[in-house]
Amino acid sequence: MNNQTASTPPSTMEKVSAGMGRRYARERRFRVYGMLAVTLGMVFLATLLFSIVSKGYSAFQQTYMELEIHFDPEVLGIQDPNNAAQISGADYPGLVKASLRAEFPEVSNRRDKRTLYGIVSSGAAFELRQMVMQNPALLGTTQRLWVLADDDVDMLVKGHIDRNVEESGRRMSDLQIGWIDHFLDAGRMELRFNTVFLTAGDSREPELAGIRSAITGSLLTLLVTLSLSFPIGVAAAVYLEEFAPTNRWTDLIEVNINNLAAVPSIVFGLLGLAVFINFFGMPRSAPLVGGMVLTLMTLPTIIIAARAALKSVPPSIREAALGIGASKMQMVFHHVLPLAMPGMLTGTIIGMAQALGETAPLLMLGMVAFIVDIPGGVTDPATVLPVQIYLWADSPERAFVERTSAAIMVLLGFLVVMNALAVLLRKRFERSW
């Protein structure tokens, strides 16, 4: 009897209880792995953001130095103060050089003079020219003015050039550091908010380089993209979801739309280069062409998001509209489309954010060109912010490193704002059925 009891197989509950501990242990391990993955991702993101901000925040400040400028008509080469052509073409760099020579009269060697002139930005002469053209009464007067310092001076003041290393190991000589210390000790050199970075176009000189032309080009390109992609994408989604018959052709279209969403962006750039530029002869490096290429790239995303928004509208809305005598067109445009519009706008904004960060297709269209002027329209030559970042990242000067990081910060700011706007629209207008 005892042997029969010992050989009795365990019941189902006993088997379940025996395996319950192992199942709970596996579940706990899975949760730990998930938390570790999330934590690791957050650490990588924080490291990336810290690296960008730590390198780029200093670009929003720029070194200025105070000079005593004597607007001497003889140095400028102006015989007639009322002659606008003479004022425009005068020797304004000579004023800066004369001021520096007066500040350091002991510098007599030609090579040392050339080095001395290099501590002031070449943009200082353009600032003086603009001042005199706006106010010719400055001729013959002496003014104490704050002008831009050279980018190497800016790097030294910000601590990016170590003055404690040997002279052969840094870009600034001991003589230049002595001149800079002269201005610092006199309180005539200081860091100020860098308005040039936000208001100027691109430049070969880091202290004169700005992102205004790139931001303007990005906004014009996005304007073209939005104007084309939103109505086309919404119309395609409405047709496919509400009017198109179910057959193999519509199935083929749906499959191709989903496949196009996964096509690498550079392929759209090649398509735009072959069709819009080589075949139609449209202008290179123009926001119009860039916007059309980005429209092709973002259309699948917008169509998929718009169709998902239309599917989320309950069938009872359609049935009720048709039941009270509305036509199918009235049902779609008066009832279904307004209810689906918040989801469509969310998908559109996400598509625009994706387009804002694209670089590869625009490089194929020639938007990598060196653009200084601010574009005034969609057909003017322009660049965009991601391409500007790409160009600066390839520059050897240390001052361009901080401007690259600062431009990335601005780009990330735009992306955060656009994604936050998409979230707000969804929260504000979303309805639960």
PLY file of the C-alpha trace (Angstrom):
ply
format ascii 1.0
element vertex 433
property float x
property float y
property float z
element edge 432
property int vertex1
property int vertex2
end_header
0.00 0.00 0.00
2.85 2.36 0.88
4.63 1.49 -2.36
1.49 2.33 -4.35
1.27 5.74 -2.60
4.91 6.56 -3.29
4.54 5.78 -6.99
1.45 7.94 -7.46
2.22 10.59 -10.12
1.97 14.27 -9.05
-1.26 16.06 -9.80
-1.63 18.91 -12.29
-1.65 21.55 -9.53
1.52 20.12 -8.06
3.21 20.37 -11.48
2.01 23.96 -11.90
3.19 24.90 -8.40
6.58 23.30 -9.01
7.11 25.35 -12.22
5.65 28.60 -10.85
8.88 29.65 -9.15
10.87 29.25 -12.37
8.29 31.23 -14.32
8.37 34.09 -11.81
12.17 34.04 -11.85
12.22 34.30 -15.67
9.72 37.17 -15.52
11.89 39.02 -13.01
14.97 38.52 -15.18
13.08 39.82 -18.21
12.05 42.94 -16.32
15.63 43.50 -15.19
16.88 43.12 -18.77
14.27 45.62 -19.94
15.22 48.14 -17.28
18.89 47.70 -18.12
18.18 48.29 -21.81
16.19 51.45 -21.07
18.86 52.69 -18.64
21.63 52.00 -21.14
19.74 53.88 -23.85
19.19 56.84 -21.54
22.89 56.85 -20.62
23.90 56.89 -24.29
21.41 59.70 -25.02
22.59 61.74 -22.03
26.22 61.24 -23.07
25.44 62.40 -26.60
23.54 65.47 -25.43
26.23 66.33 -22.88
28.92 66.06 -25.55
27.01 68.33 -27.94
26.07 70.94 -25.34
29.52 71.00 -23.70
31.13 71.72 -27.07
28.48 74.04 -28.46
27.25 76.34 -25.68
30.32 78.57 -25.97
29.44 79.39 -29.61
26.64 81.62 -28.33
29.33 83.94 -26.96
31.96 85.76 -28.98
35.04 87.75 -28.03
34.93 91.48 -28.75
37.72 94.00 -28.26
37.61 97.77 -27.91
39.65 99.85 -30.34
40.09 103.59 -30.68
39.29 104.26 -34.31
40.19 107.57 -35.95
38.11 107.92 -39.13
40.88 109.74 -40.97
39.80 110.61 -44.54
43.45 110.46 -45.68
43.86 106.88 -44.41
40.55 105.98 -46.01
41.46 107.65 -49.27
38.31 109.79 -49.35
38.67 113.20 -51.04
34.96 114.02 -51.26
32.90 113.08 -48.15
29.72 113.42 -50.20
30.82 110.87 -52.79
29.06 107.60 -51.97
31.31 105.59 -54.30
34.45 106.79 -52.51
32.94 106.03 -49.11
31.91 102.55 -50.22
35.33 101.64 -51.64
37.50 103.26 -48.98
40.36 101.52 -47.15
38.58 100.55 -43.95
41.07 97.79 -43.04
43.63 100.60 -42.92
41.71 102.19 -40.04
41.96 98.99 -38.00
45.67 98.66 -38.75
46.32 102.28 -37.81
44.49 101.79 -34.52
46.54 98.70 -33.66
49.80 100.44 -34.57
48.88 103.32 -32.29
48.04 100.82 -29.51
51.40 99.04 -29.84
53.91 101.54 -31.25
56.82 99.27 -30.29
55.84 96.77 -32.99
57.95 97.76 -35.98
58.86 94.51 -37.72
56.74 93.84 -40.80
56.13 90.24 -39.82
55.11 91.23 -36.29
52.78 93.88 -37.69
51.08 91.31 -39.87
50.68 89.09 -36.82
49.31 92.03 -34.82
46.72 92.81 -37.48
45.57 89.18 -37.29
44.14 89.47 -33.77
41.21 91.47 -35.15
38.58 89.83 -37.35
38.44 90.77 -41.00
34.78 91.56 -40.39
35.73 94.64 -38.35
36.47 96.56 -41.56
32.99 95.76 -42.92
31.42 97.00 -39.68
33.31 100.30 -40.00
32.27 100.60 -43.65
28.62 100.10 -42.75
28.85 102.71 -39.99
30.37 105.35 -42.26
27.93 104.66 -45.09
25.04 105.12 -42.68
26.56 108.20 -41.04
29.21 110.05 -43.13
29.53 112.59 -40.30
31.85 110.09 -38.57
34.64 111.11 -40.97
37.31 113.04 -39.10
36.15 111.89 -35.66
37.64 109.42 -33.18
35.41 106.71 -31.74
35.96 103.91 -29.24
34.29 100.88 -30.81
33.87 97.22 -29.94
34.83 95.00 -32.87
35.05 91.25 -33.41
38.27 89.52 -32.44
39.83 86.79 -34.57
38.68 83.21 -34.00
42.04 82.15 -32.52
41.78 84.99 -30.00
38.26 83.85 -29.20
39.47 80.29 -28.61
42.23 81.54 -26.29
39.84 83.69 -24.24
37.39 80.79 -23.93
40.15 78.46 -22.76
40.17 76.17 -25.79
43.82 77.05 -26.46
46.09 76.16 -23.56
48.54 79.01 -23.03
50.65 76.83 -20.70
51.92 74.50 -23.43
55.04 75.30 -25.42
54.73 77.97 -28.08
55.37 75.46 -30.87
52.42 73.37 -29.69
49.70 76.04 -29.94
48.29 78.33 -32.61
48.98 81.54 -30.66
52.50 82.89 -30.18
53.73 84.37 -26.90
53.78 87.78 -28.58
50.09 87.50 -29.52
49.18 86.32 -26.02
50.95 89.37 -24.62
48.87 91.69 -26.80
45.67 89.90 -25.82
46.57 90.15 -22.12
47.07 93.89 -22.64
43.44 94.24 -23.73
42.18 91.86 -21.05
43.98 93.69 -18.24
42.58 97.01 -19.48
39.04 95.61 -19.56
38.88 96.17 -23.30
38.27 92.56 -24.31
35.25 90.58 -23.18
32.78 87.87 -24.15
29.41 89.05 -25.45
26.32 87.32 -26.81
27.11 86.17 -30.33
24.44 87.83 -32.45
26.50 87.13 -35.58
25.89 83.39 -35.20
22.13 83.90 -35.43
21.97 86.77 -37.95
24.74 86.12 -40.49
25.21 83.67 -43.33
28.04 81.24 -43.83
31.64 82.42 -43.95
35.14 81.03 -44.30
36.02 82.87 -41.10
34.56 81.11 -38.04
33.85 84.31 -36.10
31.77 85.62 -39.01
29.88 82.38 -39.74
26.19 82.20 -38.89
23.15 80.02 -39.44
20.59 82.53 -40.63
20.89 81.57 -44.30
20.68 77.86 -43.40
17.62 78.38 -41.19
15.93 80.47 -43.90
16.73 77.79 -46.49
15.34 75.08 -44.19
12.12 77.02 -43.60
11.60 77.68 -47.32
12.29 74.03 -48.14
9.84 72.85 -45.48
7.26 75.34 -46.75
7.46 73.82 -50.23
7.37 70.31 -48.76
4.32 71.05 -46.61
2.47 72.81 -49.44
2.86 69.77 -51.70
2.93 66.75 -49.39
-0.02 67.56 -47.12
-2.79 68.00 -49.73
-1.45 65.20 -51.94
-0.97 62.83 -49.01
-4.40 63.50 -47.52
-6.11 63.19 -50.91
-4.36 59.87 -51.60
-5.28 58.54 -48.15
-8.93 59.56 -48.50
-9.19 57.94 -51.92
-7.52 54.69 -50.88
-9.46 54.39 -47.64
-12.90 55.65 -48.64
-13.38 55.45 -52.41
-10.94 53.00 -53.98
-12.34 49.55 -54.84
-10.69 46.55 -53.29
-8.81 44.82 -56.09
-5.28 43.83 -57.00
-4.39 47.29 -58.27
-5.19 49.02 -55.01
-3.42 46.20 -53.17
-0.37 46.82 -55.36
-0.52 50.56 -54.62
-0.74 49.94 -50.88
2.23 47.57 -50.95
4.32 50.08 -52.91
3.42 52.91 -50.54
4.58 50.82 -47.59
7.75 49.87 -49.46
8.51 53.50 -50.39
8.47 54.41 -46.71
11.53 52.17 -46.25
13.51 53.38 -49.29
16.82 55.12 -48.32
16.55 58.88 -48.62
19.53 59.17 -50.97
17.53 57.26 -53.60
15.01 60.11 -53.64
17.94 62.49 -54.06
19.12 60.59 -57.12
15.57 60.63 -58.47
15.32 64.38 -57.97
18.72 64.92 -59.62
17.73 62.85 -62.65
14.18 64.18 -63.08
13.89 67.69 -61.65
17.38 68.98 -62.50
18.69 66.99 -65.46
15.36 66.45 -67.26
13.28 69.51 -66.35
16.26 71.85 -65.92
15.16 73.29 -62.58
17.69 75.37 -60.59
20.25 73.58 -58.46
20.58 74.26 -54.74
17.10 75.82 -54.60
14.50 75.25 -51.86
11.92 74.57 -54.59
13.75 71.46 -55.85
14.74 70.40 -52.33
11.13 70.70 -51.19
9.88 68.62 -54.12
12.38 65.83 -53.36
11.49 65.88 -49.66
7.83 65.75 -50.69
8.47 62.46 -52.46
10.25 61.18 -49.38
7.62 62.21 -46.84
4.51 61.29 -48.86
4.50 57.60 -47.80
4.74 58.59 -44.13
1.89 61.09 -44.42
-0.32 58.69 -46.42
0.17 55.87 -43.91
-0.53 58.19 -40.95
-3.58 59.70 -42.69
-5.03 56.28 -43.50
-4.54 55.18 -39.88
-6.39 58.32 -38.75
-9.27 57.59 -41.13
-9.48 53.99 -39.90
-9.73 55.21 -36.32
-13.05 56.96 -37.05
-15.84 54.53 -36.01
-18.01 53.08 -38.79
-21.07 54.33 -36.90
-20.15 57.90 -37.92
-20.25 56.93 -41.57
-23.46 54.95 -41.18
-25.20 57.76 -39.31
-24.23 60.33 -41.96
-25.43 58.10 -44.78
-28.58 57.26 -42.81
-29.72 60.89 -42.66
-29.31 61.32 -46.42
-25.73 62.55 -46.85
-23.91 61.54 -50.00
-20.68 59.61 -49.71
-18.71 62.75 -50.56
-20.55 64.72 -47.86
-20.06 61.90 -45.39
-16.30 61.90 -45.97
-15.62 65.63 -46.09
-18.19 66.83 -43.53
-17.91 64.09 -40.91
-15.04 61.63 -41.30
-12.27 63.97 -42.46
-12.72 66.57 -39.66
-12.59 63.81 -37.05
-9.47 62.29 -38.62
-7.68 65.61 -39.16
-5.83 65.69 -35.77
-4.20 62.35 -36.53
-3.36 63.52 -40.03
-1.75 66.69 -38.70
0.28 64.66 -36.23
1.59 62.42 -38.99
2.33 65.44 -41.17
4.33 67.18 -38.45
6.34 64.01 -37.82
6.99 63.80 -41.56
8.14 67.44 -41.60
10.45 66.76 -38.66
11.93 63.86 -40.60
12.39 66.09 -43.65
14.04 68.82 -41.55
16.83 66.46 -40.52
17.54 65.01 -43.96
20.91 65.66 -45.57
21.66 62.95 -48.15
18.98 63.82 -50.77
19.82 67.52 -50.58
23.52 66.85 -51.09
22.64 65.20 -54.40
20.82 68.38 -55.46
23.81 70.65 -54.93
22.61 72.24 -51.69
26.11 71.63 -50.33
27.28 74.80 -52.10
28.88 77.63 -50.12
25.97 80.06 -49.62
26.60 83.41 -47.92
23.55 85.45 -48.91
20.18 84.98 -47.26
17.76 83.38 -49.78
14.83 85.61 -50.65
12.65 83.01 -52.34
12.22 79.34 -53.16
14.24 79.67 -56.39
17.27 81.40 -54.87
20.40 79.38 -54.08
20.22 78.14 -50.48
21.46 75.56 -48.07
19.74 73.91 -45.12
20.74 73.45 -41.51
21.77 69.75 -41.68
23.96 70.47 -44.71
25.46 73.50 -42.95
26.35 71.24 -40.03
27.92 68.78 -42.46
30.06 71.52 -44.02
31.24 72.93 -40.71
32.05 69.48 -39.34
34.54 69.08 -42.19
36.34 72.37 -41.39
39.71 72.09 -39.63
39.44 75.22 -37.45
38.73 74.62 -33.75
36.18 77.46 -33.76
34.02 75.57 -36.26
33.76 72.65 -33.82
31.75 74.71 -31.35
29.66 76.21 -34.14
28.90 72.73 -35.46
27.71 71.64 -32.02
25.72 74.86 -31.57
24.00 74.36 -34.94
23.14 70.80 -33.87
21.61 72.23 -30.70
19.47 74.59 -32.79
18.41 71.74 -35.09
17.53 69.51 -32.12
15.54 72.42 -30.68
13.47 72.66 -33.87
12.89 68.89 -33.86
11.83 68.90 -30.20
9.41 71.77 -30.85
7.87 70.04 -33.87
7.46 66.72 -32.06
6.04 68.49 -28.99
3.56 70.27 -31.28
2.51 66.90 -32.70
1.94 65.54 -29.18
-0.05 68.62 -28.15
-2.26 68.41 -31.22
-2.94 64.75 -30.55
-3.76 65.38 -26.90
-5.86 68.45 -27.67
-8.02 67.09 -30.47
-7.87 63.33 -29.97
-11.22 61.64 -29.24
-11.81 58.30 -27.60
-14.50 56.14 -29.17
0 1
1 2
2 3
3 4
4 5
5 6
6 7
7 8
8 9
9 10
10 11
11 12
12 13
13 14
14 15
15 16
16 17
17 18
18 19
19 20
20 21
21 22
22 23
23 24
24 25
25 26
26 27
27 28
28 29
29 30
30 31
31 32
32 33
33 34
34 35
35 36
36 37
37 38
38 39
39 40
40 41
41 42
42 43
43 44
44 45
45 46
46 47
47 48
48 49
49 50
50 51
51 52
52 53
53 54
54 55
55 56
56 57
57 58
58 59
59 60
60 61
61 62
62 63
63 64
64 65
65 66
66 67
67 68
68 69
69 70
70 71
71 72
72 73
73 74
74 75
75 76
76 77
77 78
78 79
79 80
80 81
81 82
82 83
83 84
84 85
85 86
86 87
87 88
88 89
89 90
90 91
91 92
92 93
93 94
94 95
95 96
96 97
97 98
98 99
99 100
100 101
101 102
102 103
103 104
104 105
105 106
106 107
107 108
108 109
109 110
110 111
111 112
112 113
113 114
114 115
115 116
116 117
117 118
118 119
119 120
120 121
121 122
122 123
123 124
124 125
125 126
126 127
127 128
128 129
129 130
130 131
131 132
132 133
133 134
134 135
135 136
136 137
137 138
138 139
139 140
140 141
141 142
142 143
143 144
144 145
145 146
146 147
147 148
148 149
149 150
150 151
151 152
152 153
153 154
154 155
155 156
156 157
157 158
158 159
159 160
160 161
161 162
162 163
163 164
164 165
165 166
166 167
167 168
168 169
169 170
170 171
171 172
172 173
173 174
174 175
175 176
176 177
177 178
178 179
179 180
180 181
181 182
182 183
183 184
184 185
185 186
186 187
187 188
188 189
189 190
190 191
191 192
192 193
193 194
194 195
195 196
196 197
197 198
198 199
199 200
200 201
201 202
202 203
203 204
204 205
205 206
206 207
207 208
208 209
209 210
210 211
211 212
212 213
213 214
214 215
215 216
216 217
217 218
218 219
219 220
220 221
221 222
222 223
223 224
224 225
225 226
226 227
227 228
228 229
229 230
230 231
231 232
232 233
233 234
234 235
235 236
236 237
237 238
238 239
239 240
240 241
241 242
242 243
243 244
244 245
245 246
246 247
247 248
248 249
249 250
250 251
251 252
252 253
253 254
254 255
255 256
256 257
257 258
258 259
259 260
260 261
261 262
262 263
263 264
264 265
265 266
266 267
267 268
268 269
269 270
270 271
271 272
272 273
273 274
274 275
275 276
276 277
277 278
278 279
279 280
280 281
281 282
282 283
283 284
284 285
285 286
286 287
287 288
288 289
289 290
290 291
291 292
292 293
293 294
294 295
295 296
296 297
297 298
298 299
299 300
300 301
301 302
302 303
303 304
304 305
305 306
306 307
307 308
308 309
309 310
310 311
311 312
312 313
313 314
314 315
315 316
316 317
317 318
318 319
319 320
320 321
321 322
322 323
323 324
324 325
325 326
326 327
327 328
328 329
329 330
330 331
331 332
332 333
333 334
334 335
335 336
336 337
337 338
338 339
339 340
340 341
341 342
342 343
343 344
344 345
345 346
346 347
347 348
348 349
349 350
350 351
351 352
352 353
353 354
354 355
355 356
356 357
357 358
358 359
359 360
360 361
361 362
362 363
363 364
364 365
365 366
366 367
367 368
368 369
369 370
370 371
371 372
372 373
373 374
374 375
375 376
376 377
377 378
378 379
379 380
380 381
381 382
382 383
383 384
384 385
385 386
386 387
387 388
388 389
389 390
390 391
391 392
392 393
393 394
394 395
395 396
396 397
397 398
398 399
399 400
400 401
401 402
402 403
403 404
404 405
405 406
406 407
407 408
408 409
409 410
410 411
411 412
412 413
413 414
414 415
415 416
416 417
417 418
418 419
419 420
420 421
421 422
422 423
423 424
424 425
425 426
426 427
427 428
428 429
429 430
430 431
431 432
